Amino acid sequence: MASDAFQKDILKDKVALISGGTRGINLGIARGLMEQGAKVVVFGRNEERARQAEAELRAIGSGQAMGVSCDVRDYEAVSRVVEKTADAFGALDIVVAGAAGNFFAPVVGLSPNAFRTVIDIDLMGTFNLFRASFDKLTKPGASLIAISAGQAENARAFQAHACAAKAGVNMLTQTLAIEWGPAGVRSNIIAPGAIADTEGVKFLASDPAAFKENIKRIPQRRLGGVDEIADMAIYLSSDAARYVNGQIIYVDGGLSAGDGREDALTVPERRK
């Protein structure tokens, strides 16, 4: 559930399509958009999750939602989902590219097929969704949002595949901001930090000592919530962000600004 920071129904009757929207952060975004009055279609590869997501979303707000099974790597299949969305609800106002694949592996333990899989899901999937949506977008007024990650700009060991894929997502989305901006289409990027109850955080939490140390690195000293990512998506989808285009927006408690382990407020000489 998104926060109550917004007036109600600021996205009333807007049409949203979200890849990877059947679980995790992207399902949270779908819930937030629904709560603000949007009509939402989510899709992912797992048919059962798509049905469950549809049932959950239909219980929110207007109840106008669909869950569809589709592999974001298949351009023709994605095009069919775009057509189905437009036929059901009208032109697309909000498109969120959130489908992603990831795992930890050193480059020497990474096969070409494994590397390609992440590139295909993250980067090609983002291209497929945005490109297939173009003719059905509200122009002017549509908002495209790509879900990226900090490793797009800050390299991390065991994440070469994700680093490369997300760097591509960032550059693709910013290129669209330039090319499609004249048509009144805005393209922006949300880069979440460590978000509670996601698969990545569950993996990190498997080592409690290391996890506690990682939390200290976040200046706000806590995990983020799915609702906080949803709030940013709501903002970027609203008229309040009508002049925001081509931006990478970190929602990470300040981690992208630097390591927050040293607490300057508790060091007397730093306060002089």
Beta strands, then each sheet from edge to edge (+ up, - down):
strand 1: 15-19
strand 2: 39-44
strand 3: 65-69
strand 4: 94-97
strand 5: 143-147
strand 6: 186-192
strand 7: 248-251
sheet 1: 3+ 2+ 1+ 4+ 5+ 6+ 7+
end
